[in-house]
């Protein structure tokens, strides 16, 4: 089994459009030869910091200054495929134009890579 994982940041306010893209390709990917499953996750920016701040003391908070970077929603897409060839066949035959349907709504920095289970190799 091949694990194909994509990470990306949605531009501010564009989370629903990114999610919509992945919803629109659902029929195609579900019907693709060799497709075994997919999870599409979206972070809730600031939710972890908010939770931590409720649980730690002011002294502990002072030891960990807040991040000054922009809070953007991160998407993580984890696909499972029988083979790399099956993943490539799906991607090559996808009729939706990623350049028009997805790229305008995400930041340019992203990753896409095959992964292995680090604990069960």
C-alpha positions in Angstrom: 0.0 0.0 0.0 1.2 3.5 -0.8 0.4 6.5 1.4 0.3 9.8 -0.5 0.1 12.9 1.7 -0.4 16.5 0.7 -0.1 19.5 3.0 -1.1 23.0 2.1 -2.2 26.3 3.7 -5.5 27.9 2.6 -5.4 31.6 1.9 -7.3 33.6 4.5 -11.0 33.1 4.2 -10.6 30.5 1.4 -10.9 27.3 3.5 -14.4 26.4 2.1 -13.2 26.7 -1.5 -10.3 24.3 -0.8 -12.6 21.9 0.9 -15.1 22.2 -2.0 -12.4 21.2 -4.5 -11.7 18.0 -2.6 -15.5 17.3 -2.3 -15.9 17.8 -6.1 -13.2 15.1 -6.9 -14.8 12.6 -4.5 -16.7 10.7 -7.1 -13.7 10.4 -9.4 -11.2 9.4 -6.7 -13.7 6.9 -5.2 -14.1 5.2 -8.6 -10.3 5.2 -9.4 -8.6 1.8 -9.8 -6.3 1.1 -6.9 -7.8 3.7 -4.6 -8.1 2.5 -1.0 -9.3 5.5 0.9 -8.8 9.2 1.8 -8.9 11.5 4.7 -9.1 15.3 4.3 -8.3 17.3 7.4 -8.4 21.0 8.0 -6.9 22.7 11.1 -8.8 25.1 13.2 -6.2 28.0 13.5 -5.6 29.1 17.1 -7.6 26.3 18.7 -4.6 24.5 20.2 -3.2 27.8 21.6 -6.5 28.7 23.1 -6.8 25.2 24.7 -3.3 25.4 26.1 -3.8 28.9 27.5 -6.9 27.6 29.4 -4.8 24.9 31.1 -1.5 26.5 32.0 -0.5 29.1 34.5 0.5 32.6 33.6 4.1 31.7 34.6 4.1 28.7 32.2 2.6 30.9 29.5 5.4 33.4 30.0 8.0 30.7 29.2 6.4 30.1 25.8 5.9 33.4 24.0 3.1 33.3 21.4 3.9 32.8 17.7 3.8 36.0 15.7 3.2 34.1 12.4 -0.1 34.4 10.5 -2.7 31.8 11.6 -3.8 30.0 8.4 -5.9 26.8 8.1 -3.7 23.9 7.1 -5.1 21.1 5.0 -3.7 17.6 5.3 -4.9 15.1 2.7 -3.9 11.4 3.2 -4.7 9.1 0.4 -4.1 5.3 0.4 -3.4 3.6 -3.0 -2.5 0.1 -4.1 0.4 1.4 -6.0 2.2 4.6 -7.1 1.1 3.8 -10.7 -2.6 3.8 -9.6 -2.1 7.3 -8.0 -0.4 8.6 -11.1 -3.1 7.2 -13.4 -5.8 9.0 -11.3 -3.9 12.3 -11.3 -3.2 12.1 -15.0 -6.8 11.5 -15.9 -8.4 14.0 -13.5 -10.7 16.3 -15.5 -10.8 19.1 -13.0 -8.2 21.8 -13.6 -6.2 22.2 -10.3 -4.7 25.4 -11.6 -8.2 27.0 -11.8 -10.1 25.1 -9.2 -7.5 24.9 -6.3 -4.4 26.9 -6.8 -6.0 30.4 -6.5 -7.1 29.5 -2.9 -3.9 28.1 -1.4 -0.5 29.5 -0.5 2.3 28.5 -2.8 4.2 26.6 -0.1 2.9 23.0 0.1 4.2 19.4 0.2 3.2 16.2 -1.6 5.1 13.0 -0.9 4.8 9.3 -0.5 5.1 8.1 3.1 5.8 4.9 5.0 4.6 3.9 8.4 7.7 4.7 10.5 6.7 2.3 13.3 5.8 -0.7 11.2 8.3 -0.9 8.3 
